[in-house]
Amino acid sequence: MILDPNPFGHFHHKSVTYNRLIVLLLLACTLLVTGCATTRPQGSTMPNDQGTDHTDPIDPYEGINRKFYTFTDMVDRKLIEPVADVYMDHVPVRVQRSVGSFYDNIQYPNVVLNDFLQGKVRQGFRDSLRFVVNSTVGVAGLFDPAASMGLTQHDEDFGQTLGVWGVDAHTYLFVPLLGPSSNRDVASYPVAVFTNVLFYIGTYVIGAPVTVPLSVLGVIDKRARLSGPMKIRDEAALEPYLFVRDAYLQQRKHLIYDGNPPPQVYDDPAEEEPVAR
């Protein structure tokens, strides 16, 4: 039998485990805005009003996906959007910009990891340097001095990495509160959580009392930054659910091919070929 030299070790382990669970839930909530970035329902959104099955092959779970879409949209409309509107009306734009830069920076290790997983070694080192510069000279990411050094910001995630490895997105999914995804891209969520600096700060350093308000502010900030594009989509979409689904699938292809997809890739949202690197 090995005695624990720290009589409070068991209590400390429970505390760390509790804080880890709290931070996990809060970081999952910071992804909420992905789901909030949808358009408002206009009229009936349920398919097959005439009793005819017109299910798209890429969306075999359309019925349940639409229910999740409606639920997420309701949460956004009743809870997130009003708070974000107050935030935009009363917080100076300069402060909003710094807050957004901070949250981009604490999530940037996810970009760095997927740079290397995709074989983008040069970009990975540049993004690593960007993270270090903004975390130090940029005061924990509140400012973006790396941009003036030519270290541009990139957008990489584990779903894109799987796409590069040849994993196709065969099934569209709308995850409640988290938004549009697919059988491939849904794997991005846990990876994004465990590469978020806030997860480790909240678990091992400052705990839930600080990470709770930080996570809530992160949700509000992202929702505020998406306000303009969301209003445009609200006005443009005749069938919001289909608009969001097709736009998401096309955007993912655009990201996987780094903005240069083969022309035929856009012909069919369900058609996707492995990316050669």
C-alpha positions in Angstrom: 0.0 0.0 0.0 1.4 3.4 -1.0 0.5 6.3 1.3 -0.4 9.6 -0.3 2.0 12.2 1.0 -0.6 14.9 0.4 -3.5 14.4 2.9 -5.7 16.6 0.6 -4.8 14.8 -2.6 -8.1 13.0 -2.9 -10.0 16.3 -2.4 -7.8 18.0 -4.9 -8.4 15.3 -7.5 -12.2 15.6 -7.1 -11.9 19.4 -7.4 -9.8 19.2 -10.6 -12.3 16.6 -12.1 -15.2 18.9 -11.2 -13.5 21.9 -12.7 -12.6 19.9 -15.9 -16.3 19.0 -16.3 -17.4 22.6 -15.8 -14.9 23.8 -18.3 -15.8 21.1 -20.9 -19.5 22.2 -20.7 -18.6 25.9 -21.0 -16.3 25.4 -23.9 -19.0 23.4 -25.6 -21.3 26.3 -25.1 -18.8 28.6 -26.8 -19.4 26.6 -29.9 -23.1 27.5 -29.6 -22.7 30.4 -31.9 -21.9 28.1 -34.8 -25.5 26.9 -34.4 -26.8 30.3 -33.9 -25.4 31.4 -37.3 -28.6 30.2 -39.0 -31.4 32.1 -40.7 -34.8 32.7 -39.2 -37.6 30.3 -40.3 -40.0 31.9 -42.7 -43.2 30.0 -42.9 -43.3 26.2 -42.8 -39.9 24.5 -42.7 -41.0 20.9 -42.5 -40.5 18.8 -45.6 -42.9 16.7 -47.5 -46.1 18.7 -47.0 -47.8 16.8 -49.7 -46.7 13.4 -48.2 -44.1 12.9 -50.9 -40.6 11.8 -50.0 -38.0 14.2 -51.5 -35.2 13.4 -49.1 -31.8 14.6 -50.3 -29.2 11.8 -50.2 -26.8 14.0 -48.3 -29.5 14.7 -45.6 -31.1 11.3 -44.7 -32.0 12.6 -41.3 -33.7 15.8 -42.5 -36.7 15.5 -40.3 -34.8 15.4 -37.0 -32.2 17.9 -38.4 -35.0 20.4 -39.0 -36.2 20.0 -35.4 -32.8 20.6 -34.0 -32.4 23.6 -36.3 -35.7 25.1 -35.1 -34.7 24.5 -31.4 -31.3 26.1 -31.9 -32.8 29.0 -33.7 -35.3 29.6 -30.9 -32.5 29.6 -28.3 -30.6 32.1 -30.4 -33.6 34.4 -30.9 -34.8 34.3 -27.3 -31.5 34.3 -25.4 -28.3 34.9 -27.3 -29.3 37.5 -29.9 -30.8 40.0 -27.4 -27.7 39.9 -25.2 -25.4 40.3 -28.2 -27.4 43.3 -29.4 -26.9 45.0 -26.0 -23.2 44.1 -26.1 -22.8 45.8 -29.6 -24.8 48.8 -28.5 -22.9 49.6 -25.3 -19.4 48.2 -25.7 -16.9 50.4 -27.8 -15.9 48.8 -31.1 -12.2 49.0 -30.1 -13.0 46.9 -27.0 -15.1 44.4 -29.0 -12.2 44.0 -31.4 -9.8 43.2 -28.6 -12.2 40.7 -27.0 -12.6 39.0 -30.4 -8.8 38.8 -30.8 -8.4 37.3 -27.4 -10.8 34.5 -28.1 -9.3 33.8 -31.5 -5.9 33.5 -29.9 -6.9 31.1 -27.1 -8.4 28.8 -29.8 -5.5 29.1 -32.2 -3.6 26.0 -31.0 -6.4 24.1 -32.8 -5.3 25.7 -36.0 -1.6 25.0 -35.4 -2.3 21.3 -34.6 -4.4 20.8 -37.8 -1.8 22.6 -39.9 0.7 19.9 -39.0 -1.8 17.1 -39.3 -2.6 18.2 -42.8 1.1 18.3 -43.7 1.3 22.1 -43.9 4.6 22.3 -42.1 5.6 25.8 -43.1 2.2 27.2 -42.3 2.2 25.3 -39.0 5.5 27.0 -37.9 4.2 30.4 -39.0 0.9 29.9 -37.1 2.9 28.7 -34.0 4.9 31.9 -34.2 1.7 33.9 -34.6 0.3 32.4 -31.4 3.4 33.0 -29.4 3.7 36.7 -30.6 0.1 37.5 -29.9 0.1 35.7 -26.5 3.1 37.7 -25.4 3.6 41.0 -27.2 -0.1 41.0 -27.9 -1.0 40.8 -24.2 -2.7 37.4 -24.1 -4.1 38.0 -27.6 -5.9 41.3 -26.8 -4.0 42.8 -29.7 -2.8 41.3 -33.0 0.8 42.5 -33.6 1.5 39.2 -35.5 -0.6 40.6 -38.4 1.7 43.5 -38.9 4.6 41.1 -39.1 2.9 39.3 -42.0 1.7 36.3 -40.0 -1.8 36.0 -41.3 -4.6 34.2 -39.5 -5.7 30.9 -40.9 -8.8 28.7 -40.3 -8.1 25.0 -39.9 -10.0 22.3 -37.9 -10.1 18.6 -37.5 -12.9 18.2 -40.0 -10.8 19.8 -42.7 -7.9 17.5 -41.7 -10.1 14.4 -42.1 -11.1 15.8 -45.5 -7.5 16.1 -46.5 -7.0 12.5 -45.4 -9.7 11.5 -47.8 -12.7 11.1 -45.4 -15.8 12.2 -47.2 -18.8 14.0 -45.7 -21.6 11.6 -46.7 -24.3 12.7 -44.1 -25.3 16.2 -43.1 -26.0 16.6 -39.4 -27.4 19.6 -37.5 -26.2 19.2 -33.9 -28.4 20.9 -31.3 -26.9 24.2 -30.2 -23.7 23.5 -32.1 -25.1 23.9 -35.6 -24.4 22.5 -39.1 -22.0 19.6 -39.3 -21.6 16.2 -40.9 -20.5 12.6 -40.1 -16.9 13.8 -40.7 -16.9 17.4 -39.3 -18.6 16.4 -36.0 -15.2 15.1 -34.8 -14.0 18.7 -34.8 -15.9 19.5 -31.6 -14.0 17.5 -29.0 -10.6 18.4 -30.7 -11.5 22.1 -30.5 -12.3 21.8 -26.8 -9.1 20.0 -25.9 -6.9 22.4 -27.9 -8.5 25.5 -26.3 -6.2 27.2 -23.9 -9.2 28.1 -21.7 -9.8 24.5 -21.0 -6.4 24.0 -19.4 -6.5 27.4 -17.6 -9.9 26.6 -16.1 -8.9 23.1 -15.2 -5.5 23.5 -13.6 -5.0 27.2 -12.9 -7.9 29.5 -12.1 -10.9 27.3 -12.1 -14.6 27.7 -12.9 -15.2 31.0 -11.1 -13.1 32.8 -13.8 -13.8 30.5 -16.8 -17.6 30.8 -16.4 -17.8 34.5 -17.2 -15.0 34.2 -19.8 -16.9 31.4 -21.6 -20.2 33.4 -21.5 -18.4 36.4 -22.9 -17.0 34.3 -25.7 -20.5 33.2 -26.7 -21.7 36.8 -26.8 -18.7 38.0 -28.7 -19.0 35.5 -31.4 -22.7 36.1 -31.8 -22.0 39.8 -32.1 -19.4 39.2 -34.8 -21.8 37.1 -36.8 -24.7 39.6 -36.5 -24.2 41.2 -39.9 -23.8 38.1 -42.0 -26.8 36.5 -40.2 -29.0 39.4 -41.0 -28.1 39.2 -44.7 -28.9 35.5 -44.7 -32.2 36.1 -42.9 -33.2 38.4 -45.8 -31.9 36.3 -48.6 -33.1 32.8 -47.7 -36.4 31.6 -49.0 -36.1 28.3 -47.2 -33.7 28.9 -44.3 -33.0 25.3 -43.4 -32.0 24.4 -47.0 -30.0 27.6 -47.4 -28.0 26.9 -44.2 -27.4 23.3 -45.2 -26.2 23.9 -48.7 -24.1 27.0 -47.7 -22.4 25.0 -45.0 -21.6 22.0 -47.3 -20.2 24.4 -50.0 -18.2 26.3 -47.4 -16.6 23.2 -46.0 -15.4 22.2 -49.5 -14.0 25.7 -50.0 -12.0 25.4 -46.8 -10.8 21.9 -47.4 -9.4 22.9 -50.8 -8.0 26.2 -49.4 -10.2 28.2 -51.6 -9.2 26.4 -54.8 -11.5 23.4 -55.3 -11.9 21.6 -58.6 -14.8 23.1 -60.6 -16.8 19.9 -60.4 -16.7 19.8 -56.6 -19.4 22.5 -56.4 -21.7 20.7 -58.8 -23.0 18.3 -56.1 -22.8 19.2 -52.4 -22.5 15.5 -51.6 -19.6 14.9 -54.1 -16.2 15.1 -52.6 -12.9 13.7 -53.5 -9.8 13.1 -51.4 -7.5 16.1 -51.4 -4.0 15.5 -52.6 -1.3 17.4 -50.6 
